[in-house]
Amino acid sequence: MNKLFFFICFSFICVHNHSQQLLANDTLTRTATIKSTNNGNEIMFTPETPALNQIAGAPKAFYTHYWEFGDGHFSTEEKPKHVYKSKGEYEVKLWATNNYDTGKPPTTRPKKIAVNSITTDYEDIATMDEDFTMKRNREPIPEEEIVAIMSYKNNRDYITNGKIYLFYNELKYKANNFELLETRPYHNEKNVSANGFAYTKHIDNEGTYLASSNNNLIKSSTVLQDSTEKTNLPLTIAESKAYYKDWSLLEFDNMEPNEERHIFFSLKTTPEMVKDTSAIISVRGIYIPDGNYDNHKVKDMEMEIVTSHDPNKMSSNGTFMNYRLVRFKTLKYKIKFQNNGEGPARTIRLETDIPEMLDKSTLTVMDMYPKCDICPKRDVLYSCLDTTFTDTQAIFTFKNIYLPGSEQKNVKEYDSTKGFVKYKIKFAKDFHKKKTKSRTAIIFDKNDPILTNYSTTRFLPGISIGVKTGYNSFNDLRNSESYFFGATLSPFKSYRWYWQIELMNNFHNYNSSTDIKEEFIQEAQGFRFLQRTTTDSSFKNIDWDIPVLIRYNINKYIGLGGGLQNTISLSEKREQYILTEMFEGDIPGDIAFSTEEDSSSETDSFTNLRTGLLIEATAGFSRIGPSLGARYIMNFEDNFNYWQFYAIWKF
């Protein structure tokens, strides 16, 4: 009985602990649910979201919302009201994004909505100012899902059939940034094979010029066209395929004049996505409104990779750069901000760091929001953007503007509370190859500054190939004659510390020390002779020297290094000459009464592996270009310590 009672208690404790553990684990899963109120075909949606975990020192945490209603329409309101056109069952989706929050965005299960009656008249309201736009529900975070919304409109006065492209995964990144999970069309758009190519009936290459993505002039059609519209479709497709790894192609038909449509792409960000909060990546959309003609629109949607959803951020396209070609590159930066206050902001000041390597005089503002003019040198009363400089900063000041706050009454359009400044800047004439960091202090009116993330620029190592030739000096060898030539491999134009590997072909001729042996020979008759044996050896070697070293540039003219040197003889030819002389008596005279000569030779391959330490110094152009150097090698086994004097030119 006691054993049974003990077993029951033990089982209860285990079950209780297990249930407590499951409960604790369940609380770690953040979910948002969709609540709806039906009034015939008019549905009111309300989100139920988990509590936010405030980031210390950041503005007040809040949610942004993105809804898909299952009929091709969407909304970014918190509690949207939607009128369905027809009866039926619709699958509603919600993405809630937590801003200034330490956790992951909550997940939401889609909800089925049944519309059984039509009680409210459906009104198809035009919302597009352009005929082709691209939006997203949030910035990409590695291993999270985002939605790209592609909206297009028929501006023709006739029914059209056309095509839509989505290009993604830029070739400049080795790993894919996105995986296309799902494409949600609602107007019978058809997926075409990824190898499909959107040819049209008319291609005319007779003379006008069109700006391409690489800023070169490209011949295109002579047909008059809108300045925002391109006509050389094969060229645009070819350029896009040269920039992106993957693409999706859809065909649409029977699009009425002024009709607006939306296509939704769910993109899963991969774990290999560039994990840098300052990196800018992009996707591209191409809209061909009429499949019979080449006229098309192109939209590039840039996105900042983030680690948390923070509306105030700084990003750059200079995450990884080739230092060899950097002089031909212009950096682009984007500073984004949001007014989270309860009232409008009249003055916004952005104090952004300018790295030492950049030339402040080349800074040009490319775009901004709120849209306004650039301030003149005199004081004005209208809205404008003023740019001033200190030794280390550029200061952008929005003057006399009105940017509503997200907590302000009657503000329904969330994006109207956001702003940005986008600018470009060139590199200075002389700068070092080193990582830089910069960030921005955002000041709304007279409030405390809000600091953005650090925007980081890095350089790819690059490869520098050098040509090296020189002479080896062996103090302990007779008649030594040694010279070499070869190649070096190192990072391109490193600033301070860097590695270097070399492969040298070494040709070495030398004589060893003369070996003399004397011995007395006593014959039976009582005669005594002195025998002298003289041995001389000469060597002709072809060696491979493989130094591996770490170098340090003191400045642009002097460098130091140290490391290991491995040497192996590819071919070693040894010639030996032996002279045997016989002298009468105990003391050798000038003339031997008997002389005998003998010689031999032998050749070996891939022998005599030896390792040593090396130290060196160079003078000249230590990072790139010509320089002279001296190196001392101390071998571990043989007494083959020697000096090496050389000239090197790095490319």
Order of alpha helices (4+ residues) and beta strands (2+ residues): alpha-beta-beta-beta-beta-beta-beta-beta-beta-beta-beta-beta-beta-beta-beta-alpha-beta-beta-beta-beta-beta-beta-beta-beta-beta-beta-beta-beta-beta-beta-beta-beta-beta-beta-beta-beta-beta-beta-beta-beta-beta-beta
